[in-house]
Amino acid sequence: MTSRLFAEITGTDSGRDPVLLLHSLGLDHTMWRSCAPYLAAERRLIAVNLPGHGRSPAGADTGAGLLALLDDVGAARAHVVGVSLGGNEALALAARAPERVRSVTASGSFAFLDETERAARLDATAARAAELGMAAFADTYIAGTLGAEAREKEGHRLREVLAATPPEAYAAAARGCFATDLRPLLPAVSCPVLLLVGEHDTRTPRSSAEGIAAGLAHAEIQEIPGAGHLANVDEPQHFAAALRAFWNDDRPANGTG
């Protein structure tokens, strides 16, 4: 089956398990471009547009699309790395198809939001975007999310991605993201999991990672110094170093990864 999800494939086919890269809410595969150079010499990188983002159609089954994408590129399994929304989807995929996921890294993610927190996040995202329009909302999002250096290097490009997102697609993705409840799925995740937390991330602080780890058999939490919510954009070199160290550890999984 051919996946309905768009993906940009880069890196080196070294024979090691490839890496599936999943972006955050409202952005797309290009959010990995500052981090990818630190990974591309060792592995093939598959940077995906999740449903309703970039070139991927809204309404697609995310898990089915990701599995079909692995089939399309001939990958029996992959390390799956996601930020925010992407981290939630990475964990859900590992629960759905454990035989296809070598490991999960989730950064800035959460297991569950109560009704009050869910409403607050929808107000700050979908409702705010509807009020301001996507262009003005993108300005405020980038200004309030990225650190100064990342804003200078990556802010304009990522702002253009978010500004071009159709408001109805953004609102639908936000509703789906903040309705996430991974708690019933986490016991089915059998692979090693790395949970990354940006030092300055106030949206998903360490307590969010701890909430995920509580439901997992194999999890560790690591802080990325100097980073905020989008740690792969704020500190791409540190983020990539954490991934490489995690993948190279001797961990309980089949094969050498």
URGIUR-V915726 format. One line per field, one symbol per residue. ss: DSSP state (H for helix, E for strand, L for the rest). phi: phi as a letter, one per 20 degrees, with the letter a starting at -180 (. if undefined). psi: psi as a letter, one per 30 degrees, with the letter a starting at -180 (. if undefined). A space follows every 50 residues. Layout:
ss: ???
phi: ???
psi: ???
//
This chain:
ss: LLLLLLEEEEELLLLLLEEEEELLLLLLHHHHHHHHLLLLLLLEEEEELL LLLLLLLLLLLHHHHHHHHHHHLLLLLEEEEEELHHHHHHHHHHHHLHHH EEEEEEELLLLELLHHHHHHHHHHHHHHHHHHLHHHHHHHHHHHHLLHHH HHHHHHHHHHHHHLLLHHHHHHHHHHHHLLELHHHHLLLLLEEEEEEELL LLLLLHHHHHHHHLLLLLEEEEEELLLLLLHHHHLHHHHHHHHHHHHHLL LLLLLLL
phi: .efeefbddcnceenegfceddeegndbgffefeeggedffdbfddedef gncleeffnfffffffffffffemdfabfdcbdlgfffffffffffcgfd dfacdcdmdbeacfffffffffffdffffffenfffffgffffedefgff ffecfffffffffefggfffffffffffegcegfegfeedefcdddcfgd feecfgffffffgfedecbcdcedfmedfeffefcffffffffffffefe cfbfndl
psi: kkkfkkkkkaakifflklkjkkllkfaaffffffeefffffflkkjjkjl kgkbgkklfkjeeeeeeeeeeeghjellkkklkceeeeeeeeeeeeifff jelkkkkhllekkleeeeeeeeefdeeeeeefleeeeeeeeeefekleee eeefeeeeeeeeffkkeeeeeeeeeeeffkjfeffeffjflkkkjkkkeg jfeiaeeeeeeeefglejklkkkjkflbeiefeeieeeeeeeeeeeeflj lilkaf.
//
